[in-house]
Amino acid sequence: MNCEVALILDRKYEQLQQMSDDPMNQVSQVFEKSLQYVKRFSRYKNPDAVRQVREILSRYQLAEFELCVLGNLCPETVEEAIAMVPSIKTRGRMHDDDQIEKMLTDLSLIKKFE
């Protein structure tokens, strides 16, 4: 998810800044742009919130792609979630509307109290 990448790149940026005396450890423009992008489009900023989002979405046995789309886009309704990730509603996956609604409610609570 963007929020996870932001945390990783932020840590790396801090490390590079500490070693900035060495000209070989300059932060590249691509790195800086990538960091700005993931920070801008991260729905969750708090590291604990990021961990909780990952835990909640992991409980539903989603594919990594599904987990990332839902975590990045934060749909508010079941219909919106299914439109974004139709595979969460495929046969045999045991994701009915009530389960999807519970998952979305849990995610919105994390965002609300972040």
N, C-alpha and C positions, 0 to 999 in steps of 0.2 A: 504494500500500500504506500501511497505517497508519504503518509505520516511516518512510516517506518524508515523509508529512504531518507527523509529529512533528518531524522535522529542520527542515522549512520553518517550522513554527509556532514552534519553539524559537528559530530565528534571528530571526524577526520579533519575538518577545517580548523578546529581548535588545536589539534596536534600540529598541523602544518604552520599555524601562526606561532606556536611556541618554538618551532625550529626555523623561523623566518630569517635568522641571521645567515643561514646557508642559502646562497642564490640558487642552488639546485632544487630547493624545496619550495619554490614559488608556486602559488596557487594559480592554476590555469584559468583562462577565461571560460572555458567549457565547464570546468568544475563549479565556478562561481554562478554561472547561468543555471546550471542544473540544480544547485542548492536553492537559488532564488525561486525556480519553478516549483520544486516540491514543497517549499515552505508556503508559497502562495496558494497552492491547490490542496494543501493538507487540511482535512476537516478537524483533526485532533492535534493539539499542540503538546499537551501534557504527556510525558512518557508513561505514566501509569494508565492514562486513558487509552493510549495506543496499545498497551499490553492487554487491557481489558477488552478492547474491540477485537483483537486477534483471538483471545480466548473465547469470546461469545460466538464469533463466526466459526471458529474451529469446532465447536460443539455440534454444529449442523452438518458436519462431514461434507463441506463444500470443496469443490476443486479450487486450487489456488487462484485461478482466473476469476471464478465466481466470488471468492472471498475478497479479492482486490477490488473488483468492480463495485461490490456492495459497500466496502469500507471507504472507497474513494468518493463515490457519488452520493451515498447516504440517502437512499430513497425513503420517502415518507409514508407511502402506502403500499399495500400488497400488489396492487395493479402496476404501480410504477416499478417495483422490484422485479416483477415477472417480465415487464416490457424490456427492462435493461438486461436481465439475465434469464431468458426463457428456460434454460436448462434446469433451473431450480424447481421447476414444476413438472419435469418429465416423469413418466411412469416408473414406478419402482424406487423412487428416491425418498418416498415417505415424507415429503414436504407439502403438507396441506396448507391452506390459507391461514389457519390458526397458528401453526408453527412459524410461518413467515411473519405474521403479525407480531408474535412474541419476540422474534429476533429483532425486528425493526423497533419495537418498543424499548427493548434493552439497549439498543444502540442510541436511541434518542435520549434515554436517561443519562447515558455516559456523557453525551454532548451537553446536555442541560446542566450537569453538575461539574463540568470540567473547569 
